[in-house]
Amino acid sequence: MKKRWMSLLMAGVMAMGLLTGCAPEPVESTTAAQAEGTAEGGEDTSDLPVLKVAVMPFLNSIPVKYMVDNGLDVKNGFKIETVYFANGGTMNEALAADQWEVGTLSAASVNSLAIYGAYCIADIGHSEGGLYTLCQPDSPIAQVKGSNPSYPDVYGDAETLKGAIIATNTGTISHLNVIKWLEKLGMTTEDVEIVHMDFPAAYQALMTGNCDVAALNPPTSYQAEAEGMVITSSLTSLDVPQFDSIIVSNKAFNEKRDLLVKYVKAFFEATDALQADPDMQAQLLYDWYTENGSETTLEACKDEISTRPFVTSEEAKNITVGDSVQVTGEFWVSQQLLDESKFPELATHIDDTIVKEALGF
């Protein structure tokens, strides 16, 4: 076991080294037109207000890329300045230092609201698709399916999972997937060993046999599936709906409301366009992953967008903003991942007036 732990740690170190070499640092960037202070039509944009927008190397940042590439920010009277982060955890750490004003998060938004005083102002994407726990096909876990008859597509049981090493990025929606999976099998996190790793490192640990299970998100989840790994659970198979949400810093919420209305309007212009053209969306996602150092295929990107659709402007009118955050927050508290005294902060940091003004409902 000691040797296996050392191998697991080394896999994490090596993968992190690879990440350091190929992934962008958290830097600000602008469109070429913005860099020149003019829009494509030639009008001066240097006086437009700026929003610092956090982006990650995942699907939920594609609307931001589309907005910038197509000038939807300038069209709506503001400019986007992007700030890159590897994951939601690092986004939250930077939130405390006001390094970004608006971004898109899923499970990590619980800490954004409860600890850092940010606000959830819209739900913009179905984030449960592609969130998988996976194991090797010859694992004992993969030999047991439907042990809980209420969840017939879920693999494993208390016997095969007891003491398993599970690698994942803790504090993220993938961590929630692990906890829900264990719960459906009558287990808790005390019955397994959860090891924190970024997703590429967890993927490598799974592929090299240095963990029993990896809880991954796209594109690593689709990559592992394509390599023959068995999907032991997913938020879909566990009946756990989740949304990606637009999160804004406390300062931006209180000082830049008019600008946030414009941002939300532009964001849903982007999601409408993306949902109307799946081929364009898949290519944009493929380019985004490639640009940010992730290996994937166009086919995998097509699979991802089919299982994780964006919310359109019409669908948004029928969604209760923040419900997903509250559900996740309740579960965090039950697992002692969030102090119970902080839970009431969630309800006071959910606001639906901005999206209603932006979309006119």
Summary of the structure (lengths in Angstrom):
residues: 361
radius of gyration: 20.3
end to end distance: 58.0
largest distance: 66.7
contacts: 1274
relative contact order: 0.17
helix: 48%
strand: 16%
